[in-house]
Amino acid sequence: RAQPGTIWIVEAYASWCGHCQAFAPVFEAVARNVTARVPSVRFGGIDCAIYTDACIGLGVDGYPTLFVWGARTLDTDSA
């Protein structure tokens, strides 16, 4: 269960997807940089080739797809 105030950025991908494979190092680099600076932001991923039902439930219709959960507002002035 997520802690209050935690923001999750989750990538829905398919292991066979070329776009996902190209995006993976970028997503991982962003995750490392952001979590080092903002501990309340977490990153994760779900392989839709394995967890098909979960991805259908999330409405994933293309890969990669990014979700942001837990953010009520985004303060762009302090970013």
C-alpha positions as CSV (number, residue, x, y, z in Angstrom):
1,R,0.0,0.0,0.0
2,A,1.3,3.4,-1.0
3,Q,2.2,5.9,1.7
4,P,0.2,9.1,1.8
5,G,1.8,11.7,-0.5
6,T,3.6,9.1,-2.6
7,I,3.3,9.6,-6.3
8,W,3.7,6.5,-8.5
9,I,4.8,6.7,-12.2
10,V,4.2,3.3,-13.8
11,E,5.0,2.1,-17.3
12,A,2.8,-0.5,-18.9
13,Y,4.9,-2.2,-21.5
14,A,5.2,-5.5,-23.4
15,S,8.5,-7.3,-23.4
16,W,8.3,-7.9,-27.1
17,C,7.6,-4.2,-28.0
18,G,10.5,-2.4,-29.8
19,H,9.3,1.0,-28.7
20,C,9.3,-0.2,-25.1
21,Q,12.8,-1.7,-25.4
22,A,14.1,1.6,-26.7
23,F,12.2,3.6,-24.0
24,A,13.4,1.4,-21.1
25,P,16.8,3.0,-20.6
26,V,15.3,6.5,-20.7
27,F,12.6,5.5,-18.1
28,E,15.2,3.9,-15.9
29,A,17.5,7.0,-16.0
30,V,14.6,9.3,-15.2
31,A,13.5,7.1,-12.4
32,R,17.0,7.2,-10.9
33,N,17.3,10.9,-11.2
34,V,13.9,11.8,-9.9
35,T,13.9,9.4,-6.9
36,A,17.3,10.7,-5.9
37,R,15.9,14.2,-5.6
38,V,12.3,13.5,-4.7
39,P,11.9,10.5,-2.4
40,S,8.1,10.7,-2.5
41,V,8.1,9.8,-6.2
42,R,8.3,6.1,-7.0
43,F,8.6,4.3,-10.4
44,G,7.4,0.9,-11.5
45,G,6.4,-1.2,-14.5
46,I,4.0,-3.9,-15.5
47,D,4.7,-6.3,-18.3
48,C,1.4,-6.5,-20.1
49,A,2.6,-9.6,-22.0
50,I,2.4,-11.4,-18.6
51,Y,-0.2,-9.4,-16.7
52,T,-2.7,-9.1,-19.6
53,D,-5.8,-8.9,-17.5
54,A,-4.4,-6.2,-15.3
55,C,-3.5,-4.1,-18.3
56,I,-6.9,-4.6,-19.9
57,G,-8.4,-3.4,-16.6
58,L,-6.2,-0.3,-16.7
59,G,-7.4,0.4,-20.3
60,V,-3.9,0.0,-21.9
61,D,-4.3,0.0,-25.6
62,G,-0.8,0.7,-26.8
63,Y,2.8,0.4,-25.6
64,P,4.4,1.9,-23.7
65,T,1.8,3.6,-21.6
66,L,2.6,5.7,-18.6
67,F,0.3,6.2,-15.6
68,V,0.7,8.7,-12.7
69,W,-1.1,7.7,-9.5
70,G,-1.4,9.6,-6.3
71,A,-0.8,13.1,-7.7
72,R,-3.7,15.5,-6.9
73,T,-2.0,18.6,-8.2
74,L,1.2,19.3,-10.0
75,D,3.0,22.4,-8.8
76,T,5.0,23.4,-11.8
77,D,6.3,26.6,-10.2
78,S,8.5,24.6,-7.7
79,A,9.7,22.1,-10.2
